[in-house]
């Protein structure tokens, strides 16, 4: 017999992983917003050398 806790704990773990992924995505987006010009110039330099 099960007491129904397994499904609840699985759901909680899934929510925690989703929050971690969302946090990483937000950090990446903020980094791109602040460093967008620098990244663009670096990629332009690489493209010019190729």
C-alpha positions as CSV (number, residue, x, y, z in Angstrom):
1,X,0.0,0.0,0.0
2,X,1.0,3.6,-0.6
3,X,0.1,6.6,1.4
4,X,0.2,9.0,-1.5
5,X,3.3,10.8,-0.4
6,X,5.5,9.6,-3.3
7,X,3.6,11.5,-5.9
8,X,3.6,14.7,-3.8
9,X,7.3,14.5,-3.2
10,X,7.9,13.9,-6.9
11,X,5.9,16.9,-7.7
12,X,7.8,19.0,-5.2
13,X,11.1,17.9,-6.7
14,X,9.8,18.8,-10.2
15,X,8.8,22.3,-9.0
16,X,12.2,22.8,-7.4
17,X,14.0,21.8,-10.6
18,X,11.7,24.2,-12.6
19,X,12.6,27.0,-10.3
20,X,16.3,26.4,-10.6
21,X,16.0,26.3,-14.4
22,X,13.9,29.6,-14.4
23,X,16.5,31.2,-12.1
24,X,19.3,30.2,-14.5
25,X,17.4,31.5,-17.5
26,X,16.8,34.9,-15.7
27,X,20.4,35.2,-14.8
28,X,21.5,34.4,-18.4
29,X,19.0,37.0,-19.8
30,X,20.2,39.7,-17.4
31,X,23.8,38.9,-18.3
32,X,23.0,39.2,-22.0
33,X,21.2,42.5,-21.4
34,X,24.2,44.0,-19.6
35,X,26.9,42.5,-21.7
36,X,25.1,42.5,-25.1
37,X,27.3,45.1,-26.7
38,X,30.5,43.4,-25.6
39,X,29.3,40.0,-26.8
40,X,28.2,41.6,-30.1
41,X,31.7,43.2,-30.7
42,X,33.4,39.9,-29.8
43,X,31.3,38.0,-32.3
44,X,31.8,40.6,-34.9
45,X,35.6,40.4,-34.4
46,X,35.5,36.6,-34.7
47,X,33.3,36.8,-37.9
48,X,35.7,39.3,-39.5
49,X,38.7,37.0,-38.8
50,X,36.9,34.0,-40.4
